[in-house]
Amino acid sequence: MPILEFAPINLNPGITTANESALAVFRKCLSAINKAPGVSGMRFMKCTSDQSIIVLHGVWATVEDHSDFLESGKMTSLLMDLKDFITMREVLQLDMTEITDAQKEVLASPELVSASFKLRPANHEKFEAAVESVLKSKTGAEVVTAWKIKDEESFKKAEDFGRKGLGQEREEKNGTNGREDPNTWTMIVKKGDAAFVDEIKTKVKGFVEAEEVLTWDILL
């Protein structure tokens, strides 16, 4: 099962995407990751709607490939170098099941728009029905969509590994009143298909608790 890793990252205060020291470390990270078995298309993009955010994204062929890379220790020293430049946000490990050539083309585009929606599990089916009604009506616009994997232990370990390497604590969730953690659904389109995101936002209004729409340009 292929996994789309989509990991938005906060740049630390005073750090920009023009910082040569940060860029040098980002390049080292990409070099190490892209040599790993099972990885394809991993790259950094910079957010044009919020310049304090970048994203690392690419595809792992299997869960095991991702786990094996982390357990190899190749990222440990790089995370130490990165901690002066970045702070982790929520890491989205997305269940793709399969990836078409058209979706690969979307992910390789130099300009993207991403939209992530959080909803309670009770609204899952209603949300999916609303999304499907929009997807069926669209022709000529390719979209990458997937649910975040939240029950896979290896991905919880991956996020903990990253935070530990950066010297950051996992954020505690407060005020859930015993409710289940929200499900997260993400869509990615080429910048030219941004209107598609607006249609989805309108259709699912009332089913979601939070949403984040970001635009991206290639960084590395």
C-alpha positions in Angstrom: 0.0 0.0 0.0 1.6 3.3 -1.1 1.7 6.1 1.5 1.8 9.8 0.7 3.8 11.6 3.3 2.7 15.2 3.5 4.4 17.0 6.4 3.9 20.7 6.8 6.7 22.3 8.9 6.9 25.6 10.7 10.1 27.6 10.1 11.5 28.9 13.4 11.3 32.7 14.0 13.8 34.6 11.9 14.2 31.7 9.4 13.1 32.2 5.8 13.2 30.0 2.7 16.2 32.1 1.6 18.3 31.1 4.5 21.4 29.4 3.0 22.2 27.4 6.1 18.7 26.0 6.3 18.6 25.2 2.6 21.9 23.3 2.9 20.4 21.1 5.6 17.2 20.6 3.6 19.2 19.5 0.6 21.1 17.0 2.8 17.7 15.6 4.1 16.4 15.2 0.6 19.5 13.5 -0.6 19.3 11.0 2.3 15.6 10.4 1.9 15.6 10.0 -1.9 18.2 7.3 -1.7 16.0 5.2 0.6 14.4 2.1 -0.9 10.7 2.6 -1.9 10.6 6.4 -1.9 9.7 8.5 -4.9 9.2 12.2 -5.6 10.2 13.5 -2.2 10.7 17.3 -2.2 10.3 20.5 -0.2 7.8 23.2 -1.2 7.3 26.7 0.3 3.9 28.0 1.3 2.9 31.2 -0.6 -0.1 31.8 1.6 1.9 31.7 4.9 5.7 32.2 4.4 6.5 30.7 7.8 5.5 27.2 6.5 7.2 24.7 4.2 6.2 21.1 3.4 8.0 17.9 2.8 6.1 15.5 0.6 6.6 12.4 -1.4 5.5 8.7 -1.7 6.6 5.6 0.1 5.9 2.3 -1.7 5.0 0.6 1.6 4.7 1.2 5.3 7.7 -1.1 5.8 9.9 1.0 3.6 9.1 4.1 5.7 9.7 2.3 8.9 12.9 0.7 7.7 14.3 4.1 6.7 13.6 5.6 10.1 15.1 2.6 11.9 18.2 2.8 9.8 19.3 5.9 11.8 20.2 7.9 8.7 17.9 10.8 9.8 19.2 11.1 13.3 22.1 13.5 12.7 20.1 15.4 10.2 17.3 16.1 12.7 19.9 17.4 15.1 21.0 19.9 12.3 17.4 20.8 11.5 16.3 21.7 15.1 17.6 25.3 14.8 15.5 25.9 11.7 12.1 24.1 12.0 9.3 23.0 14.3 7.2 20.0 13.5 3.5 20.4 12.8 1.0 17.5 12.4 2.5 14.9 10.1 0.0 13.6 7.6 0.7 10.0 6.5 -2.0 9.5 3.9 -3.4 6.1 2.8 -3.3 6.2 -1.1 -4.2 2.5 -1.7 -2.9 3.1 -5.3 -1.5 6.1 -7.2 -2.4 6.7 -10.8 0.0 8.3 -13.3 -2.3 11.4 -13.4 -2.0 11.7 -9.6 1.8 11.4 -9.8 1.7 14.3 -12.3 -0.3 16.4 -9.8 2.2 15.7 -7.0 5.1 16.6 -9.3 3.6 20.0 -10.2 5.7 23.1 -9.3 2.6 24.8 -7.9 0.0 23.1 -5.6 -3.0 23.8 -3.4 -3.7 21.5 -0.4 -6.8 21.4 1.8 -7.1 19.4 5.0 -10.4 18.9 6.8 -10.9 17.6 10.3 -14.2 15.9 11.2 -15.6 13.7 13.9 -15.9 10.0 13.0 -19.6 10.3 13.3 -19.6 12.6 10.2 -17.3 10.4 8.1 -20.0 8.8 5.8 -21.8 12.1 5.3 -18.5 13.9 4.5 -17.5 11.2 2.0 -20.9 11.3 0.3 -20.7 15.1 -0.1 -17.1 14.9 -1.5 -18.1 12.1 -3.9 -20.9 14.2 -5.3 -18.4 16.9 -6.3 -15.8 14.4 -7.6 -18.4 12.8 -9.9 -19.3 16.2 -11.4 -15.8 17.1 -12.3 -14.0 16.3 -15.6 -10.6 17.3 -16.7 -9.3 18.1 -13.2 -7.2 15.5 -11.5 -7.1 15.5 -7.7 -5.2 13.5 -5.0 -7.3 12.7 -2.0 -6.7 10.5 1.0 -7.5 9.9 4.7 -4.8 10.3 7.3 -3.7 7.0 8.8 -4.2 7.5 12.5 -4.3 3.9 13.9 -1.0 2.6 12.4 1.5 2.3 15.2 4.5 2.8 12.9 3.4 6.3 12.0 2.9 7.3 15.6 6.5 6.1 16.1 7.6 8.1 13.1 6.2 11.3 14.4 7.6 10.7 17.9 11.0 9.9 16.3 10.9 13.3 14.5 9.9 15.3 17.5 12.5 13.6 19.7 15.2 14.3 17.1 14.2 17.9 17.0 14.0 18.2 20.8 10.2 18.9 20.7 7.4 17.5 22.8 4.3 16.0 21.3 1.4 18.4 21.8 -1.2 17.2 24.3 -4.8 17.3 23.2 -7.1 19.0 25.7 -10.8 19.5 25.9 -11.9 16.5 23.9 -14.3 15.4 26.7 -13.8 11.8 25.9 -14.6 12.1 22.2 -12.6 10.3 19.5 -9.7 12.1 17.8 -10.9 13.7 14.6 -10.5 12.1 11.2 -8.4 14.1 8.7 -9.0 14.1 4.9 -6.6 15.9 2.6 -6.9 16.9 -1.1 -4.1 18.2 -3.3 -4.6 19.8 -6.7 -2.6 21.8 -9.2 -2.8 25.5 -8.6 -4.8 25.9 -11.7 -7.6 23.7 -10.2 -7.9 25.7 -7.0 -11.6 26.4 -7.7 -12.1 22.7 -7.1 -11.1 23.2 -3.5 -13.6 25.9 -3.0 -16.4 23.6 -4.3 -15.4 21.0 -1.8 -15.3 23.5 1.1 -18.8 24.7 0.3 -20.2 21.1 0.0 -18.8 19.8 3.2 -19.6 22.9 5.3 -21.4 21.7 8.5 -19.5 18.4 8.6 -16.1 19.6 9.5 -14.6 21.0 12.7 -11.5 22.7 11.1 -10.0 23.2 7.7 -6.7 24.5 6.4 -6.1 25.5 2.8 -2.5 26.3 1.7 -0.8 27.2 -1.6 2.6 25.9 -2.5 5.6 26.6 -4.8 8.6 24.4 -5.4 11.5 25.0 -3.0 13.9 22.1 -3.5 
